[in-house]
Amino acid sequence: MDSFAIDVSGSFDNENRCNIIGIKGDAHLAKYLTHKGIVVKMRNNIIRIGIHFYTTEGDIDRLINFLKLY
């Protein structure tokens, strides 16, 4: 299995958990993900990705695969 790391911004403790994941990236990565059909918002060099109850495992797999390809 290949090793893959995403630079996640924020805290991992239970007090600060939410359904928004922030990954460090630039406008090019945000535009790439948007072009691939992933809804993201860019804010202060952090790409914000919402993970909600209607997000499927397949959606997460697509996101990860696009990040690996980038």
N, C-alpha and C positions, 0 to 999 in steps of 0.2 A: 504494500500500500504506500502511495506517495505521501510525503509530508507536505502540509500546506498550512500556512499561517496568515491570518488576517489581523491587521493592527486595529483592534477595537478601542474606541475612545470611551472613557467612563469607568464607573465603578462596577464591581461584580457582587457587592454585598446585597443582601435581601432588602435592606432599607431603601435602596436606590434603583431597584429593578423596575422596568417598564417595558412597553411593547415597541419601543424605538431603539434600534441598534445604530450606533454611530461608528463608522469606520473612517480611518484617516485616508484621505485621497484628494484628488484634484478635480478640476472642472472637466478634464478629458475623461476620467473614469466615470464621473457622474453622467456625462453625455453618452458614453458607451453603454452604460447600464440602461439609461432611458431609451436609447435606440433599440436595445434588446427587449424592451417591454417591461423593465423593472422600474417601478415608480420610486424615485428618490428625490430628496431635497438637499441642496448644498447649502451649508451654513458654516462660515468661519473655518474653511478647510476640513470640515467634517461632512461626510456623506451620510445623511440620515435615511434609514430604511425602516418602514413600519412593518412590524410582524403582528398580525391580528388573528382573531379566532377563525377567520375565513381563509387564512393563508394555509396552503397545504404543504405536506412534506415535499411534494414535487416542485412547488414554487421555491422552496428553500434549496433544493438540489439544483435547480436552474440557476439561482443566484450564485451559489458556490461554484458551479461549473463556469459561468461567465467570468467570475473573479479569477479563477485559475487560468482561463484563456487570456485574460488581459495582461 
